Amino acid sequence: MPVIQVTMSQGRTVEQKRELVKVLTRESARILVTKEDAVRILIYEVSKENWGNAGVLGLDT
């Protein structure tokens, strides 16, 4: 059973996450030659104050 973990900053809509899960599931099942119901997707959202890039907090961009 493939388990895919996605970590991203907060702010995406539920509809965007639905589409992401749908596409990741479909394409992972196709590539890995498994059933879609075997694919698990976990989304972890991190607040911008807890996310840094190039020495700058996401809150400050």
CHARMM internal coordinates of N, CA and C (Angstrom, degrees):
IC EDIT
DIST 1 N 1 CA 1.4476
DIST 1 CA 1 C 1.5239
ANGL 1 N 1 CA 1 C 108.80
DIST 1 C 2 N 1.3256
ANGL 1 CA 1 C 2 N 117.88
DIHE 1 N 1 CA 1 C 2 N 113.90
DIST 2 N 2 CA 1.4594
ANGL 1 C 2 N 2 CA 120.69
DIHE 1 CA 1 C 2 N 2 CA 176.39
DIST 2 CA 2 C 1.5312
ANGL 2 N 2 CA 2 C 110.96
DIHE 1 C 2 N 2 CA 2 C -70.42
DIST 2 C 3 N 1.3186
ANGL 2 CA 2 C 3 N 115.94
DIHE 2 N 2 CA 2 C 3 N 136.95
DIST 3 N 3 CA 1.4621
ANGL 2 C 3 N 3 CA 122.16
DIHE 2 CA 2 C 3 N 3 CA 174.14
DIST 3 CA 3 C 1.5187
ANGL 3 N 3 CA 3 C 106.86
DIHE 2 C 3 N 3 CA 3 C -123.07
DIST 3 C 4 N 1.3193
ANGL 3 CA 3 C 4 N 115.85
DIHE 3 N 3 CA 3 C 4 N 121.09
DIST 4 N 4 CA 1.4613
ANGL 3 C 4 N 4 CA 121.44
DIHE 3 CA 3 C 4 N 4 CA -178.96
DIST 4 CA 4 C 1.5194
ANGL 4 N 4 CA 4 C 107.80
DIHE 3 C 4 N 4 CA 4 C -111.36
DIST 4 C 5 N 1.3314
ANGL 4 CA 4 C 5 N 116.05
DIHE 4 N 4 CA 4 C 5 N 126.37
DIST 5 N 5 CA 1.4574
ANGL 4 C 5 N 5 CA 121.85
DIHE 4 CA 4 C 5 N 5 CA 178.58
DIST 5 CA 5 C 1.5232
ANGL 5 N 5 CA 5 C 109.01
DIHE 4 C 5 N 5 CA 5 C -108.24
DIST 5 C 6 N 1.3207
ANGL 5 CA 5 C 6 N 115.45
DIHE 5 N 5 CA 5 C 6 N 127.02
DIST 6 N 6 CA 1.4613
ANGL 5 C 6 N 6 CA 121.93
DIHE 5 CA 5 C 6 N 6 CA 178.96
DIST 6 CA 6 C 1.5174
ANGL 6 N 6 CA 6 C 107.37
DIHE 5 C 6 N 6 CA 6 C -116.58
DIST 6 C 7 N 1.3246
ANGL 6 CA 6 C 7 N 116.56
DIHE 6 N 6 CA 6 C 7 N 123.12
DIST 7 N 7 CA 1.4584
ANGL 6 C 7 N 7 CA 121.52
DIHE 6 CA 6 C 7 N 7 CA 175.06
DIST 7 CA 7 C 1.5177
ANGL 7 N 7 CA 7 C 107.69
DIHE 6 C 7 N 7 CA 7 C -112.41
DIST 7 C 8 N 1.3246
ANGL 7 CA 7 C 8 N 116.19
DIHE 7 N 7 CA 7 C 8 N 127.06
DIST 8 N 8 CA 1.4652
ANGL 7 C 8 N 8 CA 119.88
DIHE 7 CA 7 C 8 N 8 CA -178.47
DIST 8 CA 8 C 1.5208
ANGL 8 N 8 CA 8 C 109.42
DIHE 7 C 8 N 8 CA 8 C -150.43
DIST 8 C 9 N 1.3157
ANGL 8 CA 8 C 9 N 115.40
DIHE 8 N 8 CA 8 C 9 N 160.80
DIST 9 N 9 CA 1.4590
ANGL 8 C 9 N 9 CA 119.31
DIHE 8 CA 8 C 9 N 9 CA 177.80
DIST 9 CA 9 C 1.5245
ANGL 9 N 9 CA 9 C 109.34
DIHE 8 C 9 N 9 CA 9 C -71.24
DIST 9 C 10 N 1.3037
ANGL 9 CA 9 C 10 N 115.68
DIHE 9 N 9 CA 9 C 10 N 154.35
DIST 10 N 10 CA 1.4550
ANGL 9 C 10 N 10 CA 121.07
DIHE 9 CA 9 C 10 N 10 CA 179.17
DIST 10 CA 10 C 1.5117
ANGL 10 N 10 CA 10 C 110.82
DIHE 9 C 10 N 10 CA 10 C -65.84
DIST 10 C 11 N 1.3163
ANGL 10 CA 10 C 11 N 116.07
DIHE 10 N 10 CA 10 C 11 N 157.20
DIST 11 N 11 CA 1.4545
ANGL 10 C 11 N 11 CA 120.22
DIHE 10 CA 10 C 11 N 11 CA 173.32
DIST 11 CA 11 C 1.5152
ANGL 11 N 11 CA 11 C 114.45
DIHE 10 C 11 N 11 CA 11 C 127.45
DIST 11 C 12 N 1.3328
ANGL 11 CA 11 C 12 N 117.59
DIHE 11 N 11 CA 11 C 12 N -8.10
DIST 12 N 12 CA 1.4648
ANGL 11 C 12 N 12 CA 119.37
DIHE 11 CA 11 C 12 N 12 CA 178.02
DIST 12 CA 12 C 1.5257
ANGL 12 N 12 CA 12 C 109.07
DIHE 11 C 12 N 12 CA 12 C -80.73
DIST 12 C 13 N 1.3101
ANGL 12 CA 12 C 13 N 116.34
DIHE 12 N 12 CA 12 C 13 N 150.43
DIST 13 N 13 CA 1.4559
ANGL 12 C 13 N 13 CA 120.60
DIHE 12 CA 12 C 13 N 13 CA 179.09
DIST 13 CA 13 C 1.5278
ANGL 13 N 13 CA 13 C 109.75
DIHE 12 C 13 N 13 CA 13 C -79.66
DIST 13 C 14 N 1.3151
ANGL 13 CA 13 C 14 N 115.41
DIHE 13 N 13 CA 13 C 14 N 163.05
DIST 14 N 14 CA 1.4614
ANGL 13 C 14 N 14 CA 120.37
DIHE 13 CA 13 C 14 N 14 CA 175.90
DIST 14 CA 14 C 1.5236
ANGL 14 N 14 CA 14 C 109.60
DIHE 13 C 14 N 14 CA 14 C -60.82
DIST 14 C 15 N 1.3201
ANGL 14 CA 14 C 15 N 117.14
DIHE 14 N 14 CA 14 C 15 N -38.31
DIST 15 N 15 CA 1.4711
ANGL 14 C 15 N 15 CA 120.25
DIHE 14 CA 14 C 15 N 15 CA 179.82
DIST 15 CA 15 C 1.5327
ANGL 15 N 15 CA 15 C 110.99
DIHE 14 C 15 N 15 CA 15 C -63.51
DIST 15 C 16 N 1.3118
ANGL 15 CA 15 C 16 N 118.14
DIHE 15 N 15 CA 15 C 16 N -40.24
DIST 16 N 16 CA 1.4680
ANGL 15 C 16 N 16 CA 120.84
DIHE 15 CA 15 C 16 N 16 CA 176.85
DIST 16 CA 16 C 1.5278
ANGL 16 N 16 CA 16 C 110.83
DIHE 15 C 16 N 16 CA 16 C -62.71
DIST 16 C 17 N 1.3286
ANGL 16 CA 16 C 17 N 116.23
DIHE 16 N 16 CA 16 C 17 N -41.38
DIST 17 N 17 CA 1.4628
ANGL 16 C 17 N 17 CA 119.85
DIHE 16 CA 16 C 17 N 17 CA 179.30
DIST 17 CA 17 C 1.5263
ANGL 17 N 17 CA 17 C 110.94
DIHE 16 C 17 N 17 CA 17 C -68.35
DIST 17 C 18 N 1.3221
ANGL 17 CA 17 C 18 N 117.84
DIHE 17 N 17 CA 17 C 18 N -36.86
DIST 18 N 18 CA 1.4726
ANGL 17 C 18 N 18 CA 121.01
DIHE 17 CA 17 C 18 N 18 CA 175.55
DIST 18 CA 18 C 1.5214
ANGL 18 N 18 CA 18 C 110.37
DIHE 17 C 18 N 18 CA 18 C -59.00
DIST 18 C 19 N 1.3215
ANGL 18 CA 18 C 19 N 115.70
DIHE 18 N 18 CA 18 C 19 N -47.47
DIST 19 N 19 CA 1.4664
ANGL 18 C 19 N 19 CA 119.83
DIHE 18 CA 18 C 19 N 19 CA -178.79
DIST 19 CA 19 C 1.5263
ANGL 19 N 19 CA 19 C 110.90
DIHE 18 C 19 N 19 CA 19 C -64.63
DIST 19 C 20 N 1.3173
ANGL 19 CA 19 C 20 N 117.42
DIHE 19 N 19 CA 19 C 20 N -41.86
DIST 20 N 20 CA 1.4604
ANGL 19 C 20 N 20 CA 121.57
DIHE 19 CA 19 C 20 N 20 CA 178.27
DIST 20 CA 20 C 1.5252
ANGL 20 N 20 CA 20 C 110.65
DIHE 19 C 20 N 20 CA 20 C -59.16
DIST 20 C 21 N 1.3233
ANGL 20 CA 20 C 21 N 116.83
DIHE 20 N 20 CA 20 C 21 N -47.95
DIST 21 N 21 CA 1.4650
ANGL 20 C 21 N 21 CA 121.33
DIHE 20 CA 20 C 21 N 21 CA -179.82
DIST 21 CA 21 C 1.5266
ANGL 21 N 21 CA 21 C 110.61
DIHE 20 C 21 N 21 CA 21 C -62.85
DIST 21 C 22 N 1.3161
ANGL 21 CA 21 C 22 N 116.77
DIHE 21 N 21 CA 21 C 22 N -41.58
DIST 22 N 22 CA 1.4707
ANGL 21 C 22 N 22 CA 121.00
DIHE 21 CA 21 C 22 N 22 CA -179.77
DIST 22 CA 22 C 1.5288
ANGL 22 N 22 CA 22 C 111.05
DIHE 21 C 22 N 22 CA 22 C -62.32
DIST 22 C 23 N 1.3186
ANGL 22 CA 22 C 23 N 116.25
DIHE 22 N 22 CA 22 C 23 N -48.64
DIST 23 N 23 CA 1.4693
ANGL 22 C 23 N 23 CA 120.80
DIHE 22 CA 22 C 23 N 23 CA -176.87
DIST 23 CA 23 C 1.5256
ANGL 23 N 23 CA 23 C 111.25
DIHE 22 C 23 N 23 CA 23 C -69.94
DIST 23 C 24 N 1.3232
ANGL 23 CA 23 C 24 N 117.76
DIHE 23 N 23 CA 23 C 24 N -44.38
DIST 24 N 24 CA 1.4656
ANGL 23 C 24 N 24 CA 120.41
DIHE 23 CA 23 C 24 N 24 CA 178.15
DIST 24 CA 24 C 1.5245
ANGL 24 N 24 CA 24 C 111.17
DIHE 23 C 24 N 24 CA 24 C -60.46
DIST 24 C 25 N 1.3249
ANGL 24 CA 24 C 25 N 116.30
DIHE 24 N 24 CA 24 C 25 N -41.27
DIST 25 N 25 CA 1.4654
ANGL 24 C 25 N 25 CA 120.50
DIHE 24 CA 24 C 25 N 25 CA 178.81
DIST 25 CA 25 C 1.5195
ANGL 25 N 25 CA 25 C 111.16
DIHE 24 C 25 N 25 CA 25 C -63.72
DIST 25 C 26 N 1.3177
ANGL 25 CA 25 C 26 N 116.24
DIHE 25 N 25 CA 25 C 26 N -51.47
DIST 26 N 26 CA 1.4688
ANGL 25 C 26 N 26 CA 121.26
DIHE 25 CA 25 C 26 N 26 CA -177.89
DIST 26 CA 26 C 1.5266
ANGL 26 N 26 CA 26 C 111.57
DIHE 25 C 26 N 26 CA 26 C -59.31
DIST 26 C 27 N 1.3125
ANGL 26 CA 26 C 27 N 116.39
DIHE 26 N 26 CA 26 C 27 N -50.34
DIST 27 N 27 CA 1.4666
ANGL 26 C 27 N 27 CA 119.96
DIHE 26 CA 26 C 27 N 27 CA -175.24
DIST 27 CA 27 C 1.5234
ANGL 27 N 27 CA 27 C 112.50
DIHE 26 C 27 N 27 CA 27 C -72.60
DIST 27 C 28 N 1.3265
ANGL 27 CA 27 C 28 N 117.30
DIHE 27 N 27 CA 27 C 28 N -35.86
DIST 28 N 28 CA 1.4684
ANGL 27 C 28 N 28 CA 119.49
DIHE 27 CA 27 C 28 N 28 CA 176.81
DIST 28 CA 28 C 1.5249
ANGL 28 N 28 CA 28 C 110.42
DIHE 27 C 28 N 28 CA 28 C -64.83
DIST 28 C 29 N 1.3177
ANGL 28 CA 28 C 29 N 117.24
DIHE 28 N 28 CA 28 C 29 N -43.10
DIST 29 N 29 CA 1.4689
ANGL 28 C 29 N 29 CA 120.76
DIHE 28 CA 28 C 29 N 29 CA 178.51
DIST 29 CA 29 C 1.5245
ANGL 29 N 29 CA 29 C 110.52
DIHE 28 C 29 N 29 CA 29 C -62.33
DIST 29 C 30 N 1.3221
ANGL 29 CA 29 C 30 N 117.22
DIHE 29 N 29 CA 29 C 30 N -41.27
DIST 30 N 30 CA 1.4632
ANGL 29 C 30 N 30 CA 121.24
DIHE 29 CA 29 C 30 N 30 CA 179.21
DIST 30 CA 30 C 1.5266
ANGL 30 N 30 CA 30 C 110.98
DIHE 29 C 30 N 30 CA 30 C -63.85
DIST 30 C 31 N 1.2998
ANGL 30 CA 30 C 31 N 116.92
DIHE 30 N 30 CA 30 C 31 N -50.07
DIST 31 N 31 CA 1.4698
ANGL 30 C 31 N 31 CA 121.67
DIHE 30 CA 30 C 31 N 31 CA -176.74
DIST 31 CA 31 C 1.5244
ANGL 31 N 31 CA 31 C 111.43
DIHE 30 C 31 N 31 CA 31 C -67.19
DIST 31 C 32 N 1.3326
ANGL 31 CA 31 C 32 N 116.84
DIHE 31 N 31 CA 31 C 32 N -39.77
DIST 32 N 32 CA 1.4557
ANGL 31 C 32 N 32 CA 121.12
DIHE 31 CA 31 C 32 N 32 CA -176.19
DIST 32 CA 32 C 1.5267
ANGL 32 N 32 CA 32 C 113.26
DIHE 31 C 32 N 32 CA 32 C -90.09
DIST 32 C 33 N 1.3149
ANGL 32 CA 32 C 33 N 115.64
DIHE 32 N 32 CA 32 C 33 N 0.53
DIST 33 N 33 CA 1.4694
ANGL 32 C 33 N 33 CA 122.85
DIHE 32 CA 32 C 33 N 33 CA 179.80
DIST 33 CA 33 C 1.5349
ANGL 33 N 33 CA 33 C 110.25
DIHE 32 C 33 N 33 CA 33 C 51.16
DIST 33 C 34 N 1.3224
ANGL 33 CA 33 C 34 N 113.95
DIHE 33 N 33 CA 33 C 34 N 61.92
DIST 34 N 34 CA 1.4640
ANGL 33 C 34 N 34 CA 120.69
DIHE 33 CA 33 C 34 N 34 CA 177.39
DIST 34 CA 34 C 1.5200
ANGL 34 N 34 CA 34 C 108.16
DIHE 33 C 34 N 34 CA 34 C -141.28
DIST 34 C 35 N 1.3023
ANGL 34 CA 34 C 35 N 116.97
DIHE 34 N 34 CA 34 C 35 N 171.60
DIST 35 N 35 CA 1.4594
ANGL 34 C 35 N 35 CA 121.68
DIHE 34 CA 34 C 35 N 35 CA 178.89
DIST 35 CA 35 C 1.5246
ANGL 35 N 35 CA 35 C 110.02
DIHE 34 C 35 N 35 CA 35 C -78.85
DIST 35 C 36 N 1.3255
ANGL 35 CA 35 C 36 N 115.66
DIHE 35 N 35 CA 35 C 36 N 145.66
DIST 36 N 36 CA 1.4632
ANGL 35 C 36 N 36 CA 119.83
DIHE 35 CA 35 C 36 N 36 CA 179.53
DIST 36 CA 36 C 1.5202
ANGL 36 N 36 CA 36 C 112.37
DIHE 35 C 36 N 36 CA 36 C -60.08
DIST 36 C 37 N 1.3390
ANGL 36 CA 36 C 37 N 116.98
DIHE 36 N 36 CA 36 C 37 N -33.45
DIST 37 N 37 CA 1.4587
ANGL 36 C 37 N 37 CA 117.98
DIHE 36 CA 36 C 37 N 37 CA -178.62
DIST 37 CA 37 C 1.5250
ANGL 37 N 37 CA 37 C 113.15
DIHE 36 C 37 N 37 CA 37 C -72.47
DIST 37 C 38 N 1.3194
ANGL 37 CA 37 C 38 N 117.32
DIHE 37 N 37 CA 37 C 38 N -3.94
DIST 38 N 38 CA 1.4690
ANGL 37 C 38 N 38 CA 121.15
DIHE 37 CA 37 C 38 N 38 CA 176.08
DIST 38 CA 38 C 1.5308
ANGL 38 N 38 CA 38 C 111.75
DIHE 37 C 38 N 38 CA 38 C -91.34
DIST 38 C 39 N 1.3283
ANGL 38 CA 38 C 39 N 117.32
DIHE 38 N 38 CA 38 C 39 N -12.51
DIST 39 N 39 CA 1.4651
ANGL 38 C 39 N 39 CA 121.83
DIHE 38 CA 38 C 39 N 39 CA -175.66
DIST 39 CA 39 C 1.5278
ANGL 39 N 39 CA 39 C 109.95
DIHE 38 C 39 N 39 CA 39 C -88.33
DIST 39 C 40 N 1.3192
ANGL 39 CA 39 C 40 N 115.88
DIHE 39 N 39 CA 39 C 40 N 131.02
DIST 40 N 40 CA 1.4683
ANGL 39 C 40 N 40 CA 122.45
DIHE 39 CA 39 C 40 N 40 CA 176.70
DIST 40 CA 40 C 1.5202
ANGL 40 N 40 CA 40 C 109.00
DIHE 39 C 40 N 40 CA 40 C -114.86
DIST 40 C 41 N 1.3329
ANGL 40 CA 40 C 41 N 115.69
DIHE 40 N 40 CA 40 C 41 N 135.64
DIST 41 N 41 CA 1.4593
ANGL 40 C 41 N 41 CA 121.69
DIHE 40 CA 40 C 41 N 41 CA 177.72
DIST 41 CA 41 C 1.5323
ANGL 41 N 41 CA 41 C 107.77
DIHE 40 C 41 N 41 CA 41 C -121.28
DIST 41 C 42 N 1.3224
ANGL 41 CA 41 C 42 N 116.62
DIHE 41 N 41 CA 41 C 42 N 126.61
DIST 42 N 42 CA 1.4581
ANGL 41 C 42 N 42 CA 122.05
DIHE 41 CA 41 C 42 N 42 CA 176.62
DIST 42 CA 42 C 1.5279
ANGL 42 N 42 CA 42 C 108.26
DIHE 41 C 42 N 42 CA 42 C -115.72
DIST 42 C 43 N 1.3101
ANGL 42 CA 42 C 43 N 116.76
DIHE 42 N 42 CA 42 C 43 N 126.32
DIST 43 N 43 CA 1.4588
ANGL 42 C 43 N 43 CA 121.30
DIHE 42 CA 42 C 43 N 43 CA 178.91
DIST 43 CA 43 C 1.5207
ANGL 43 N 43 CA 43 C 108.85
DIHE 42 C 43 N 43 CA 43 C -109.76
DIST 43 C 44 N 1.3158
ANGL 43 CA 43 C 44 N 115.47
DIHE 43 N 43 CA 43 C 44 N 123.76
DIST 44 N 44 CA 1.4598
ANGL 43 C 44 N 44 CA 122.42
DIHE 43 CA 43 C 44 N 44 CA 175.94
DIST 44 CA 44 C 1.5252
ANGL 44 N 44 CA 44 C 107.76
DIHE 43 C 44 N 44 CA 44 C -111.56
DIST 44 C 45 N 1.3186
ANGL 44 CA 44 C 45 N 115.78
DIHE 44 N 44 CA 44 C 45 N 123.35
DIST 45 N 45 CA 1.4570
ANGL 44 C 45 N 45 CA 120.39
DIHE 44 CA 44 C 45 N 45 CA 178.89
DIST 45 CA 45 C 1.5247
ANGL 45 N 45 CA 45 C 109.53
DIHE 44 C 45 N 45 CA 45 C -105.70
DIST 45 C 46 N 1.3077
ANGL 45 CA 45 C 46 N 115.09
DIHE 45 N 45 CA 45 C 46 N 133.05
DIST 46 N 46 CA 1.4614
ANGL 45 C 46 N 46 CA 121.98
DIHE 45 CA 45 C 46 N 46 CA -178.55
DIST 46 CA 46 C 1.5244
ANGL 46 N 46 CA 46 C 107.88
DIHE 45 C 46 N 46 CA 46 C -115.61
DIST 46 C 47 N 1.3239
ANGL 46 CA 46 C 47 N 116.28
DIHE 46 N 46 CA 46 C 47 N 131.77
DIST 47 N 47 CA 1.4644
ANGL 46 C 47 N 47 CA 119.00
DIHE 46 CA 46 C 47 N 47 CA 178.44
DIST 47 CA 47 C 1.5255
ANGL 47 N 47 CA 47 C 109.62
DIHE 46 C 47 N 47 CA 47 C -66.35
DIST 47 C 48 N 1.3136
ANGL 47 CA 47 C 48 N 115.57
DIHE 47 N 47 CA 47 C 48 N 152.83
DIST 48 N 48 CA 1.4694
ANGL 47 C 48 N 48 CA 120.26
DIHE 47 CA 47 C 48 N 48 CA -176.88
DIST 48 CA 48 C 1.5236
ANGL 48 N 48 CA 48 C 112.51
DIHE 47 C 48 N 48 CA 48 C -63.34
DIST 48 C 49 N 1.3203
ANGL 48 CA 48 C 49 N 117.51
DIHE 48 N 48 CA 48 C 49 N -23.40
DIST 49 N 49 CA 1.4636
ANGL 48 C 49 N 49 CA 119.34
DIHE 48 CA 48 C 49 N 49 CA 177.64
DIST 49 CA 49 C 1.5245
ANGL 49 N 49 CA 49 C 111.64
DIHE 48 C 49 N 49 CA 49 C -76.55
DIST 49 C 50 N 1.3127
ANGL 49 CA 49 C 50 N 117.29
DIHE 49 N 49 CA 49 C 50 N -11.52
DIST 50 N 50 CA 1.4651
ANGL 49 C 50 N 50 CA 122.01
DIHE 49 CA 49 C 50 N 50 CA 178.65
DIST 50 CA 50 C 1.5248
ANGL 50 N 50 CA 50 C 112.11
DIHE 49 C 50 N 50 CA 50 C -113.00
DIST 50 C 51 N 1.3064
ANGL 50 CA 50 C 51 N 117.31
DIHE 50 N 50 CA 50 C 51 N 22.16
DIST 51 N 51 CA 1.4548
ANGL 50 C 51 N 51 CA 122.99
DIHE 50 CA 50 C 51 N 51 CA -176.56
DIST 51 CA 51 C 1.5186
ANGL 51 N 51 CA 51 C 107.73
DIHE 50 C 51 N 51 CA 51 C -132.90
DIST 51 C 52 N 1.3218
ANGL 51 CA 51 C 52 N 116.44
DIHE 51 N 51 CA 51 C 52 N 126.17
DIST 52 N 52 CA 1.4596
ANGL 51 C 52 N 52 CA 119.33
DIHE 51 CA 51 C 52 N 52 CA 179.04
DIST 52 CA 52 C 1.5200
ANGL 52 N 52 CA 52 C 110.84
DIHE 51 C 52 N 52 CA 52 C -124.59
DIST 52 C 53 N 1.3234
ANGL 52 CA 52 C 53 N 116.06
DIHE 52 N 52 CA 52 C 53 N 150.02
DIST 53 N 53 CA 1.4536
ANGL 52 C 53 N 53 CA 121.98
DIHE 52 CA 52 C 53 N 53 CA 176.66
DIST 53 CA 53 C 1.5160
ANGL 53 N 53 CA 53 C 108.29
DIHE 52 C 53 N 53 CA 53 C -145.97
DIST 53 C 54 N 1.3096
ANGL 53 CA 53 C 54 N 115.60
DIHE 53 N 53 CA 53 C 54 N 125.71
DIST 54 N 54 CA 1.4739
ANGL 53 C 54 N 54 CA 121.50
DIHE 53 CA 53 C 54 N 54 CA 178.07
DIST 54 CA 54 C 1.5292
ANGL 54 N 54 CA 54 C 111.50
DIHE 53 C 54 N 54 CA 54 C 56.10
DIST 54 C 55 N 1.3308
ANGL 54 CA 54 C 55 N 116.26
DIHE 54 N 54 CA 54 C 55 N 36.98
DIST 55 N 55 CA 1.4579
ANGL 54 C 55 N 55 CA 120.45
DIHE 54 CA 54 C 55 N 55 CA 176.05
DIST 55 CA 55 C 1.5160
ANGL 55 N 55 CA 55 C 114.97
DIHE 54 C 55 N 55 CA 55 C 82.54
DIST 55 C 56 N 1.3366
ANGL 55 CA 55 C 56 N 117.50
DIHE 55 N 55 CA 55 C 56 N 8.12
DIST 56 N 56 CA 1.4563
ANGL 55 C 56 N 56 CA 121.13
DIHE 55 CA 55 C 56 N 56 CA -177.24
DIST 56 CA 56 C 1.5287
ANGL 56 N 56 CA 56 C 108.90
DIHE 55 C 56 N 56 CA 56 C -125.30
DIST 56 C 57 N 1.3366
ANGL 56 CA 56 C 57 N 116.60
DIHE 56 N 56 CA 56 C 57 N 133.06
DIST 57 N 57 CA 1.4495
ANGL 56 C 57 N 57 CA 119.74
DIHE 56 CA 56 C 57 N 57 CA 175.39
DIST 57 CA 57 C 1.5297
ANGL 57 N 57 CA 57 C 109.98
DIHE 56 C 57 N 57 CA 57 C -67.65
DIST 57 C 58 N 1.3118
ANGL 57 CA 57 C 58 N 115.79
DIHE 57 N 57 CA 57 C 58 N 145.47
DIST 58 N 58 CA 1.4609
ANGL 57 C 58 N 58 CA 120.19
DIHE 57 CA 57 C 58 N 58 CA 176.88
DIST 58 CA 58 C 1.5076
ANGL 58 N 58 CA 58 C 112.14
DIHE 57 C 58 N 58 CA 58 C -58.03
DIST 58 C 59 N 1.3139
ANGL 58 CA 58 C 59 N 115.91
DIHE 58 N 58 CA 58 C 59 N -29.20
DIST 59 N 59 CA 1.4618
ANGL 58 C 59 N 59 CA 122.70
DIHE 58 CA 58 C 59 N 59 CA 178.61
DIST 59 CA 59 C 1.5314
ANGL 59 N 59 CA 59 C 110.82
DIHE 58 C 59 N 59 CA 59 C -62.74
DIST 59 C 60 N 1.3324
ANGL 59 CA 59 C 60 N 117.03
DIHE 59 N 59 CA 59 C 60 N -27.02
DIST 60 N 60 CA 1.4667
ANGL 59 C 60 N 60 CA 121.71
DIHE 59 CA 59 C 60 N 60 CA -175.00
DIST 60 CA 60 C 1.5260
ANGL 60 N 60 CA 60 C 113.83
DIHE 59 C 60 N 60 CA 60 C -97.65
DIST 60 C 61 N 1.3221
ANGL 60 CA 60 C 61 N 117.34
DIHE 60 N 60 CA 60 C 61 N 7.27
DIST 61 N 61 CA 1.4767
ANGL 60 C 61 N 61 CA 118.15
DIHE 60 CA 60 C 61 N 61 CA -179.27
DIST 61 CA 61 C 1.5003
ANGL 61 N 61 CA 61 C 111.35
DIHE 60 C 61 N 61 CA 61 C -97.15
END
COOR INIT
IC SEED 1 N 1 CA 1 C
IC BUILD
